[in-house]
């Protein structure tokens, strides 16, 4: 159970009275991020195509067209949009439940009917245990993104090998920064997360 003191900011069983996302419209937030970051990523991709070794890129794109492999790339976009919708669903439920990061689940202690209930079991957030929990969550954040990142890396790398390598290096640097920041505090993950998302969108 979390060691945080029960105050007026939490109910008697330890659930916050307010969500960190109370002022956020979750679907609008996710759609907005996707559009803005996607636009930036598209601009980066256009710059790479225009100012890079365009003749080589066009040859590879021609091979993809010859074998109808554009559908594979469109499939990646469909999967990415599906992940966004799943995250919107999660965000809506997290907001309604008022469960803030790094907590991912809420557990209750079984008691016999009619007996006093215990507080919910949440993650420890203070001290070395809190740092460990956030570091562990940062690893899970990375593992959740890794399959999509690798699929996009190989798909992009076929046409744009060196730019894909640079973006992969930037992505990993951003994820390491996010992990170290998250270990310190929940908000410390944001800068690395934003940069990592931008590299994925490119």
C-alpha positions, 0 to 999 in steps of 0.5 A: 500500500502506498505510504502517502498520508491520507489527506483531504486529497484522497478518499478514506481508501486512498484514491485521489479525489481528483484526477491529474487529467481532470481538465483534459478532454482525453480524445481531443488530447490524443487526436491533437497530439497525433495530428501535431506530431504527425505533421512534424514527422511528415515535414521531417520525412519530406526534408529527408526525401528532398535533401537526401539521396533521392534517387536511391529512395525512389528506386526503393519506393519503386520496388515497394510499388512493384510488389504491392508492399504499400499495403504493409506500410498502410497496415502499420498506420492502421495498427498505430491508429488502433493503439491510439484508440486503445490508449484513448479508452485507457485514458478515459477510464484512468481519468474516471477512476482517478488513478494517476501515474505511476499506478496501473492497477488498483487492488482490494484486500478481501474481507468477509461481508460485514467486516470493515474494509481496508484501503486499496493497495496502490504503488509505493511512491516515496523513497527508494521503493517509489523510485524503483516502482517508477523505474520499473514503469519506465521499462514497461513504457519502453517495452510497450512501444518497442514492437511498433518502433521496431516494425517502423524502423525496419519498414522505414530503414528499407527505404531510408537506412541512415535516417532510420538509424539516426531516428532510432538512436534519437528514440533510444536516447529519448527513452533513456532520458524519460526513464531517468526522469520518471525515476525521479518523479512522474512528471520527469518523464515528459521531455523524453516521452515527447522527443521519443514520440516525435522520432516515432512520428518521423 
